[in-house]
Amino acid sequence: MIHSTFMQSPQHLVRQLHRPKIMTLYRESDGGSASPPDLFSNRSGREPDPPTRRISPTIGAGLFVVLAALLQTTHAGGEFQRGNAAYESGKFDEAVGEYEASIRSGMSPVNLFYNLGNAYERSGQPGRAILNYRRTLELMPRHPEARANLAFVRTRTGAEDVTTHPVTVRLRLISSQVLLFCASAGFWIAAALGVGALAGPRRHRVPAMIGAALAMLFCGGFVAAWWWRPDPADLAVVVSPKTVVRFAPAESSKAVGEIPEGSEVRILDAGGPWTYVEIPGGARGWIDRSALESLLPPNSANASADKFATP
């Protein structure tokens, strides 16, 4: 349920920005370190040759990779902070550019997509605002501000959702990682109980087998829930206004209808400049590829599954 004050006027759309704390990558020691003793002092009248110290190539390469990653994270964090500053100054287009640059640099925290959605909304691009609110909810399904803003923008634009089944709508409140974790836990519990039933005392065999069966049912239920949950790689959001759905992949083809900006569709075939989709209501047709953006968050663990990714 959306709070009443949130719905009073568009200026209340954007709440307080949530800024994740950027951890300090480098911190100086609180106290000074004493200089090491002179290990090569000449006590016998002749200065000995200092020992040769070499760094392993493997260690050196590892240090180089770590340093490069730290420098990249520092740079991306600076873009995120500059985006926040631009947003607070009312420079929403500039904020969009900084947030997008931060994503291209490899960052993908939840509030980065949320802030980007706010910036797109304030810059007059509701389709991309809805896209980034949905990406926020894919990473954190119960993000309250993203859920409220998503509902508000959808109501204002008339955007529709292709996922309407009550089960799948409920499953969106649970991340796929949680479902897989629970399924894995159930499997290993069942395996442990099964081994215990075979190797343990006879009097414990029946209870252990019953427990293993229940654990497997638990595992199977979460696997089914994970399979039933909509895969973001199969979904896309319409980001262009007045997008026409056609019977064939050609501009001259007859139109199936027009779909509102911000609507969510299911990708059936993503090859070429046209994409075959299922639109809200169950109808199918072709949409110009440039009018769609994949719901799959960039830099996510399964980003390779993006059907719009360039091979």
CORCOR-V269904 format. One record per residue. N is the residue number from 1. RES is the residue in three letters. SS is DSSP state (2 for helix, 1 for strand, 0 for the rest). PHI is phi in radians with two decimals (none if undefined). D_LAST is the distance of its C-alpha to the last C-alpha in Angstrom with 2 decimals. Layout:
n = [N & N]
res = [RES & RES]
ss = [SS & SS]
phi = [PHI & PHI]
d_last = [D_LAST & D_LAST]
This chain:
n = [1 & 2 & 3 & 4 & 5 & 6 & 7 & 8 & 9 & 10 & 11 & 12 & 13 & 14 & 15 & 16 & 17 & 18 & 19 & 20 & 21 & 22 & 23 & 24 & 25 & 26 & 27 & 28 & 29 & 30 & 31 & 32 & 33 & 34 & 35 & 36 & 37 & 38 & 39 & 40 & 41 & 42 & 43 & 44 & 45 & 46 & 47 & 48 & 49 & 50 & 51 & 52 & 53 & 54 & 55 & 56 & 57 & 58 & 59 & 60 & 61 & 62 & 63 & 64 & 65 & 66 & 67 & 68 & 69 & 70 & 71 & 72 & 73 & 74 & 75 & 76 & 77 & 78 & 79 & 80 & 81 & 82 & 83 & 84 & 85 & 86 & 87 & 88 & 89 & 90 & 91 & 92 & 93 & 94 & 95 & 96 & 97 & 98 & 99 & 100 & 101 & 102 & 103 & 104 & 105 & 106 & 107 & 108 & 109 & 110 & 111 & 112 & 113 & 114 & 115 & 116 & 117 & 118 & 119 & 120 & 121 & 122 & 123 & 124 & 125 & 126 & 127 & 128 & 129 & 130 & 131 & 132 & 133 & 134 & 135 & 136 & 137 & 138 & 139 & 140 & 141 & 142 & 143 & 144 & 145 & 146 & 147 & 148 & 149 & 150 & 151 & 152 & 153 & 154 & 155 & 156 & 157 & 158 & 159 & 160 & 161 & 162 & 163 & 164 & 165 & 166 & 167 & 168 & 169 & 170 & 171 & 172 & 173 & 174 & 175 & 176 & 177 & 178 & 179 & 180 & 181 & 182 & 183 & 184 & 185 & 186 & 187 & 188 & 189 & 190 & 191 & 192 & 193 & 194 & 195 & 196 & 197 & 198 & 199 & 200 & 201 & 202 & 203 & 204 & 205 & 206 & 207 & 208 & 209 & 210 & 211 & 212 & 213 & 214 & 215 & 216 & 217 & 218 & 219 & 220 & 221 & 222 & 223 & 224 & 225 & 226 & 227 & 228 & 229 & 230 & 231 & 232 & 233 & 234 & 235 & 236 & 237 & 238 & 239 & 240 & 241 & 242 & 243 & 244 & 245 & 246 & 247 & 248 & 249 & 250 & 251 & 252 & 253 & 254 & 255 & 256 & 257 & 258 & 259 & 260 & 261 & 262 & 263 & 264 & 265 & 266 & 267 & 268 & 269 & 270 & 271 & 272 & 273 & 274 & 275 & 276 & 277 & 278 & 279 & 280 & 281 & 282 & 283 & 284 & 285 & 286 & 287 & 288 & 289 & 290 & 291 & 292 & 293 & 294 & 295 & 296 & 297 & 298 & 299 & 300 & 301 & 302 & 303 & 304 & 305 & 306 & 307 & 308 & 309 & 310 & 311]
res = [MET & ILE & HIS & SER & THR & PHE & MET & GLN & SER & PRO & GLN & HIS & LEU & VAL & ARG & GLN & LEU & HIS & ARG & PRO & LYS & ILE & MET & THR & LEU & TYR & ARG & GLU & SER & ASP & GLY & GLY & SER & ALA & SER & PRO & PRO & ASP & LEU & PHE & SER & ASN & ARG & SER & GLY & ARG & GLU & PRO & ASP & PRO & PRO & THR & ARG & ARG & ILE & SER & PRO & THR & ILE & GLY & ALA & GLY & LEU & PHE & VAL & VAL & LEU & ALA & ALA & LEU & LEU & GLN & THR & THR & HIS & ALA & GLY & GLY & GLU & PHE & GLN & ARG & GLY & ASN & ALA & ALA & TYR & GLU & SER & GLY & LYS & PHE & ASP & GLU & ALA & VAL & GLY & GLU & TYR & GLU & ALA & SER & ILE & ARG & SER & GLY & MET & SER & PRO & VAL & ASN & LEU & PHE & TYR & ASN & LEU & GLY & ASN & ALA & TYR & GLU & ARG & SER & GLY & GLN & PRO & GLY & ARG & ALA & ILE & LEU & ASN & TYR & ARG & ARG & THR & LEU & GLU & LEU & MET & PRO & ARG & HIS & PRO & GLU & ALA & ARG & ALA & ASN & LEU & ALA & PHE & VAL & ARG & THR & ARG & THR & GLY & ALA & GLU & ASP & VAL & THR & THR & HIS & PRO & VAL & THR & VAL & ARG & LEU & ARG & LEU & ILE & SER & SER & GLN & VAL & LEU & LEU & PHE & CYS & ALA & SER & ALA & GLY & PHE & TRP & ILE & ALA & ALA & ALA & LEU & GLY & VAL & GLY & ALA & LEU & ALA & GLY & PRO & ARG & ARG & HIS & ARG & VAL & PRO & ALA & MET & ILE & GLY & ALA & ALA & LEU & ALA & MET & LEU & PHE & CYS & GLY & GLY & PHE & VAL & ALA & ALA & TRP & TRP & TRP & ARG & PRO & ASP & PRO & ALA & ASP & LEU & ALA & VAL & VAL & VAL & SER & PRO & LYS & THR & VAL & VAL & ARG & PHE & ALA & PRO & ALA & GLU & SER & SER & LYS & ALA & VAL & GLY & GLU & ILE & PRO & GLU & GLY & SER & GLU & VAL & ARG & ILE & LEU & ASP & ALA & GLY & GLY & PRO & TRP & THR & TYR & VAL & GLU & ILE & PRO & GLY & GLY & ALA & ARG & GLY & TRP & ILE & ASP & ARG & SER & ALA & LEU & GLU & SER & LEU & LEU & PRO & PRO & ASN & SER & ALA & ASN & ALA & SER & ALA & ASP & LYS & PHE & ALA & THR & PRO]
ss = [0 & 0 & 0 & 2 & 2 & 2 & 2 & 0 & 0 & 2 & 2 & 2 & 0 & 0 & 0 & 0 & 0 & 0 & 0 & 0 & 0 & 0 & 0 & 0 & 0 & 0 & 0 & 0 & 0 & 0 & 0 & 0 & 0 & 0 & 0 & 0 & 0 & 0 & 0 & 0 & 0 & 0 & 0 & 0 & 0 & 0 & 0 & 0 & 0 & 0 & 0 & 0 & 0 & 0 & 0 & 0 & 2 & 2 & 2 & 2 & 2 & 2 & 2 & 2 & 2 & 2 & 2 & 2 & 2 & 2 & 2 & 2 & 2 & 2 & 2 & 2 & 2 & 2 & 2 & 2 & 2 & 2 & 2 & 2 & 2 & 2 & 2 & 2 & 0 & 0 & 0 & 2 & 2 & 2 & 2 & 2 & 2 & 2 & 2 & 2 & 2 & 2 & 2 & 2 & 0 & 0 & 0 & 0 & 0 & 2 & 2 & 2 & 2 & 2 & 2 & 2 & 2 & 2 & 2 & 2 & 2 & 2 & 0 & 0 & 0 & 2 & 2 & 2 & 2 & 2 & 2 & 2 & 2 & 2 & 2 & 2 & 2 & 2 & 2 & 0 & 0 & 0 & 0 & 2 & 2 & 2 & 2 & 2 & 2 & 2 & 2 & 2 & 2 & 2 & 2 & 2 & 2 & 0 & 0 & 0 & 0 & 0 & 0 & 0 & 0 & 2 & 2 & 2 & 2 & 2 & 2 & 0 & 0 & 0 & 0 & 2 & 2 & 2 & 2 & 2 & 2 & 2 & 2 & 2 & 2 & 2 & 2 & 2 & 2 & 2 & 2 & 2 & 2 & 2 & 2 & 2 & 2 & 2 & 2 & 0 & 0 & 2 & 2 & 2 & 2 & 2 & 2 & 2 & 2 & 2 & 2 & 2 & 2 & 2 & 2 & 2 & 2 & 2 & 2 & 2 & 2 & 2 & 2 & 2 & 2 & 2 & 2 & 2 & 0 & 0 & 0 & 2 & 2 & 2 & 1 & 1 & 1 & 1 & 0 & 0 & 0 & 0 & 1 & 1 & 1 & 1 & 0 & 0 & 0 & 0 & 0 & 0 & 0 & 0 & 1 & 1 & 1 & 1 & 1 & 0 & 0 & 0 & 0 & 1 & 1 & 1 & 1 & 1 & 1 & 0 & 0 & 0 & 0 & 1 & 1 & 1 & 1 & 1 & 0 & 0 & 0 & 0 & 0 & 1 & 1 & 1 & 1 & 1 & 2 & 2 & 2 & 1 & 1 & 1 & 0 & 0 & 0 & 0 & 0 & 0 & 0 & 0 & 2 & 2 & 2 & 0 & 0 & 0 & 0 & 0 & 0]
phi = [none & -1.52 & -1.08 & -1.08 & -1.15 & -1.21 & -1.64 & -1.16 & -2.73 & -1.06 & -1.18 & -1.58 & -1.09 & -1.67 & -1.57 & -1.03 & -1.12 & -1.68 & -1.93 & -1.18 & -1.25 & -1.47 & -1.18 & -1.19 & -1.37 & -2.23 & -2.37 & -1.24 & -1.16 & -1.11 & -2.01 & -1.29 & -1.75 & -1.21 & -1.20 & -1.17 & -1.14 & -1.30 & -1.34 & -1.98 & -1.17 & -1.50 & -1.79 & -1.91 & 1.60 & -2.29 & -1.38 & -1.25 & -1.23 & -1.16 & -1.18 & -1.52 & -1.99 & -2.16 & -1.65 & -1.01 & -1.00 & -1.14 & -1.14 & -1.09 & -1.13 & -1.11 & -1.10 & -1.11 & -1.12 & -1.10 & -1.10 & -1.10 & -1.14 & -1.13 & -1.15 & -1.14 & -1.12 & -1.08 & -1.12 & -1.12 & -1.10 & -1.14 & -1.13 & -1.10 & -1.17 & -1.15 & -1.10 & -1.07 & -1.13 & -1.15 & -1.10 & -1.15 & -1.54 & 1.45 & -1.65 & -1.24 & -1.13 & -1.15 & -1.10 & -1.03 & -1.07 & -1.20 & -1.13 & -1.13 & -1.13 & -1.12 & -1.15 & -1.13 & -1.36 & 1.99 & -1.42 & -2.66 & -1.22 & -1.00 & -1.27 & -1.17 & -1.19 & -1.12 & -1.10 & -1.11 & -1.06 & -1.07 & -1.14 & -1.14 & -1.10 & -1.24 & -1.61 & 1.45 & -2.18 & -1.12 & -1.10 & -1.27 & -1.12 & -1.07 & -0.97 & -1.38 & -1.14 & -1.18 & -1.13 & -1.02 & -1.27 & -1.20 & -1.47 & -2.43 & -1.02 & -1.86 & -1.10 & -1.17 & -1.18 & -1.12 & -1.13 & -1.16 & -1.15 & -1.06 & -1.09 & -1.14 & -1.19 & -1.09 & -1.13 & -1.25 & -1.66 & 1.36 & -1.11 & -2.08 & -2.05 & -1.27 & -1.64 & -2.18 & -1.11 & -1.00 & -1.16 & -1.18 & -1.10 & -1.20 & -1.16 & -1.15 & -1.37 & -2.14 & -1.27 & -1.12 & -1.14 & -1.15 & -1.09 & -1.18 & -1.10 & -1.13 & -1.11 & -1.12 & -1.08 & -1.08 & -1.11 & -1.24 & -1.13 & -1.09 & -1.12 & -1.12 & -1.17 & -1.12 & -1.12 & -1.11 & -1.17 & -1.43 & -1.75 & -1.50 & -1.06 & -1.08 & -1.19 & -1.68 & -1.16 & -1.13 & -1.03 & -1.16 & -1.17 & -1.11 & -1.09 & -1.12 & -1.11 & -1.13 & -1.13 & -1.19 & -1.10 & -1.04 & -1.08 & -1.09 & -1.11 & -1.31 & -1.13 & -1.11 & -1.14 & -1.11 & -1.18 & -1.34 & -1.12 & -1.05 & -1.47 & -1.05 & -1.20 & -1.67 & -2.08 & -2.54 & -2.05 & -1.32 & -1.93 & -1.99 & -1.26 & 0.93 & -1.44 & -1.72 & -1.71 & -2.08 & -1.26 & -2.42 & -1.35 & -2.76 & -1.13 & -1.44 & -1.25 & -1.14 & -1.47 & -1.32 & 2.90 & -1.99 & -1.98 & -1.16 & -1.08 & 1.63 & -1.21 & -1.82 & -2.22 & -1.79 & -1.40 & -1.88 & -2.68 & -1.90 & -1.38 & 1.40 & -1.31 & -2.04 & -2.13 & -1.54 & -2.36 & -1.81 & -1.76 & -0.94 & 1.85 & 1.71 & -1.23 & -2.20 & -3.08 & -1.88 & -2.21 & -0.98 & -0.97 & -1.19 & -1.55 & -2.15 & -2.32 & -1.11 & -1.30 & -1.08 & -1.11 & -1.05 & 1.18 & -1.33 & -1.09 & -1.93 & -1.10 & -1.15 & -1.45 & -1.06 & -1.29 & -1.73 & -1.15 & -1.35 & -1.12]
d_last = [41.75 & 41.19 & 43.97 & 46.28 & 46.22 & 42.45 & 42.86 & 45.81 & 44.02 & 40.56 & 41.58 & 41.70 & 38.07 & 36.83 & 38.58 & 38.96 & 35.71 & 34.88 & 34.06 & 33.06 & 35.09 & 33.27 & 34.78 & 36.35 & 34.40 & 37.35 & 40.98 & 44.06 & 46.65 & 49.50 & 52.14 & 52.56 & 52.44 & 55.46 & 55.12 & 55.09 & 58.34 & 58.85 & 58.02 & 59.04 & 62.51 & 64.98 & 67.76 & 69.14 & 69.40 & 66.21 & 62.72 & 60.51 & 57.12 & 54.41 & 52.16 & 48.75 & 45.85 & 42.35 & 39.13 & 37.02 & 33.73 & 31.95 & 33.66 & 32.97 & 29.23 & 29.28 & 31.31 & 28.98 & 25.93 & 28.11 & 29.45 & 26.08 & 24.98 & 28.33 & 28.12 & 24.68 & 26.11 & 29.20 & 27.34 & 25.28 & 28.57 & 30.25 & 27.79 & 28.46 & 32.20 & 32.05 & 30.31 & 33.18 & 35.73 & 34.35 & 34.36 & 37.94 & 38.93 & 37.69 & 34.89 & 32.27 & 29.76 & 30.03 & 29.60 & 26.36 & 25.02 & 26.19 & 24.81 & 21.32 & 21.55 & 22.70 & 19.69 & 17.34 & 19.68 & 18.93 & 21.81 & 21.69 & 25.37 & 26.66 & 28.90 & 26.30 & 24.65 & 28.21 & 29.39 & 26.40 & 27.31 & 30.89 & 30.00 & 28.01 & 30.96 & 33.48 & 31.57 & 31.71 & 28.18 & 28.94 & 25.66 & 23.73 & 26.74 & 26.49 & 22.78 & 23.62 & 26.77 & 24.87 & 22.43 & 25.64 & 27.08 & 24.12 & 24.87 & 28.64 & 29.72 & 33.29 & 32.76 & 35.86 & 35.21 & 31.67 & 33.10 & 35.98 & 34.02 & 31.49 & 34.44 & 36.17 & 33.36 & 32.61 & 36.32 & 36.57 & 33.66 & 34.14 & 30.57 & 30.24 & 28.43 & 27.07 & 28.10 & 31.87 & 32.98 & 35.38 & 33.98 & 30.37 & 31.72 & 33.74 & 30.96 & 28.99 & 31.74 & 30.63 & 27.40 & 25.41 & 26.14 & 29.85 & 29.72 & 28.07 & 30.57 & 33.48 & 32.36 & 32.05 & 35.47 & 37.04 & 35.79 & 37.20 & 40.42 & 40.83 & 40.25 & 42.82 & 45.34 & 44.87 & 45.59 & 48.53 & 49.92 & 49.94 & 51.23 & 53.39 & 56.92 & 57.69 & 58.81 & 55.35 & 53.48 & 53.65 & 52.65 & 49.75 & 48.47 & 48.82 & 46.91 & 44.12 & 43.91 & 43.76 & 41.06 & 38.94 & 39.53 & 38.44 & 35.23 & 34.56 & 35.18 & 32.58 & 30.00 & 30.78 & 30.56 & 27.13 & 25.95 & 27.67 & 26.37 & 23.68 & 20.20 & 18.76 & 15.26 & 17.03 & 18.73 & 18.32 & 20.97 & 22.18 & 22.42 & 24.08 & 27.77 & 29.08 & 25.91 & 26.82 & 25.70 & 26.11 & 26.96 & 24.50 & 21.34 & 23.53 & 25.60 & 28.69 & 28.32 & 30.88 & 30.11 & 30.18 & 31.00 & 30.07 & 28.50 & 29.55 & 27.36 & 26.27 & 26.32 & 24.02 & 22.38 & 20.79 & 17.44 & 18.05 & 15.35 & 12.41 & 11.32 & 12.09 & 14.18 & 16.39 & 16.20 & 18.81 & 20.53 & 23.77 & 25.83 & 28.83 & 31.66 & 29.70 & 29.04 & 25.75 & 24.26 & 21.51 & 20.59 & 18.97 & 15.50 & 16.81 & 19.60 & 17.67 & 16.31 & 15.08 & 17.99 & 16.12 & 17.40 & 15.19 & 15.75 & 17.02 & 17.28 & 14.87 & 12.28 & 9.62 & 11.04 & 10.16 & 9.63 & 8.92 & 6.20 & 3.81 & 0.00]
